[in-house]
């Protein structure tokens, strides 16, 4: 059997000795009463939280026009109400006891108050991390580390974790180094995300910057901040990143072949942001999809249609395909409506009435006067096309066409202009054949049943 590392054995024995000494001191008669008091404060805090929680929830529900962050903060307080009440009661007891007796008589209660306060602070600070799984890992790691530090066991635990290590030549990787890397890198990423959100919010309020430049600046800022967070976090715990250069190059070549579409979409997204061909809020048509640009992502563009469907269109399709941007250079859009009128109606009168009807629709631009032209003499009617302009394609196209059609219908009814339907004439080529309005007899000569 392989022998254990002597240094690791000594570190584990030292940790066990420190833990045993701590519990021996905790069970001394002078501190036993404080331990009982801490347990009593825990029970009292639980009872008070059970009574205060419904009151706090009802009060939050009655708050109208409150920002979402305040309501979320109130819900977080409700989730950790027992721990918050325990911390407040513990500090109150400690302050009172330090005024009336020796500080050593409240040392255990003060230790419990410090641990509870640190746990509450970590719980609220960890909300900065958006990823739920990562937030739980960071929270638990921080709670354990703070508890060990306040119990004065940091050196002993560090020695044990540092003894659990694997070596590759001159490279040594210990459990302590891994934990430090995860903790520092997680905090750096959380800080980078918070800073990115603050800067993005400032950019969103700046009207002098175009929407595409805001998105591009935000994406570049996120890449730079998160890259720096990872690099600084790994360097802070002593990782040598120079050896990763060759490895990352080889991995990059392999990923380049395997993720061609992904890379193409990423590059296409940067091109879209740079040439400003589309931007958030634009109305576009791509194939059968007609909608509004909701968000420009790194890999796709989110397009929301009139019926509430959200299409995630790859950036490459927008760069290489034909896209109709209804609001690229300006917001003016011309629409055509085709209709027919009877040959008995004067075409000049029909055109004039159609133009007046279109101008009566609110969304039709009056400064760009509609026009109506005769396009042909059909089999059943004179064919016309009515052309008009709108300046708000974001309001929809089908609905404004429908309003113009209704206006034409009303105007034609008032002026006795008829919209003919298809008509057909049937002629007999041989007039000598008899024509009977009754049905012929059955083939077998028998009457019908």
Beta strands, then each sheet from edge to edge (+ up, - down):
strand 1: 165-168
strand 2: 171-174
strand 3: 283-286
strand 4: 289-296
strand 5: 300-305
strand 6: 310-314
strand 7: 324-325
strand 8: 333-341
strand 9: 371-377
strand 10: 382-390
sheet 1: 1+ 2-
sheet 2: 6+ 5- 4+ 3- 7+
sheet 3: 8+ 10- 9+
end
